[in-house]
């Protein structure tokens, strides 16, 4: 898998109060969340991206009040139709 190197300022580490590993895990998680919100990654792929299982990722999405099911109006109409 390709990797991404992302420099961040030292003060981000200090203000976060986290270890470098914990901060990098959080940044990876937040990137996965955003890519999921933008529909660039599925739920499963986003969970894999941040090294979580689907249930953990869904729980964290709920904690952040981000809907797990992300349907647009047309998709909702299709789901509700009697076809």
TORTI-414193 format. One record per residue (C-alpha): residue in one letter; x negated, y negated, z negated. Coordinates in steps of 0.001 Angstrom, whole numbers. Each point is the difference from the previous one (the first is absolute). Layout:
% residues N
> r  px  py  pz
> A  X  Y  Z
...
END
This chain:
% residues 83
> r  px  py  pz
> X  0  0  0
> X  -1361  -3458  813
> X  -757  -2234  -2958
> X  517  -3685  -632
> X  -2459  -2069  -1966
> X  1610  -3040  -1552
> X  -2134  -2518  -1830
> X  1626  -1766  -2927
> X  -1289  -2737  -2277
> X  -1498  900  -3368
> X  2536  -2188  -1778
> X  2818  2212  1300
> X  -1593  2876  -1855
> X  -410  -2104  -3132
> X  3524  -1446  44
> X  1561  3396  674
> X  -1639  1418  -3112
> X  -405  3292  1834
> X  -2908  2177  914
> X  -1120  -200  3640
> X  1564  3421  633
> X  3342  -998  -1545
> X  90  -3272  1933
> X  -787  1769  3266
> X  2737  2566  -707
> X  2467  -2826  -657
> X  -996  -1841  3179
> X  358  3218  1997
> X  3435  574  -1537
> X  1125  -3548  788
> X  -1161  378  3594
> X  1930  3271  281
> X  3108  -1710  -1397
> X  -226  -2837  2496
> X  -566  2359  2926
> X  3023  2006  -1169
> X  2112  -3166  -230
> X  -1054  -960  3524
> X  879  3522  1188
> X  -3535  630  1147
> X  -242  3012  -2319
> X  2651  2512  -995
> X  608  694  -3664
> X  -2129  3136  117
> X  -2840  -1635  1915
> X  12  -3012  -2336
> X  -140  2309  -3017
> X  -2881  1935  1553
> X  -1776  -3255  844
> X  -189  -977  -3659
> X  -591  3574  -1189
> X  3369  428  -1704
> X  2646  2613  459
> X  3331  -1159  1411
> X  1752  33  -3359
> X  -2668  -2176  -1633
> X  88  -2417  2924
> X  3803  -187  -89
> X  -117  -679  -3740
> X  -2507  -2817  503
> X  2119  -1481  2798
> X  2970  -7  -2359
> X  -2068  -1636  -2717
> X  -809  -2769  2490
> X  3678  -143  1070
> X  -828  1007  3563
> X  2671  2147  1672
> X  -1093  3522  826
> X  2558  256  2784
> X  -646  -2770  2460
> X  2668  101  2692
> X  939  -2846  2300
> X  3651  -896  720
> X  216  2195  3110
> X  -1386  3008  -1850
> X  2476  -510  -2839
> X  2867  -239  2493
> X  -1175  3227  1655
> X  -136  1754  -3362
> X  3513  -1162  -893
> X  1611  779  3346
> X  2351  2978  316
> X  -1853  1584  2889
END
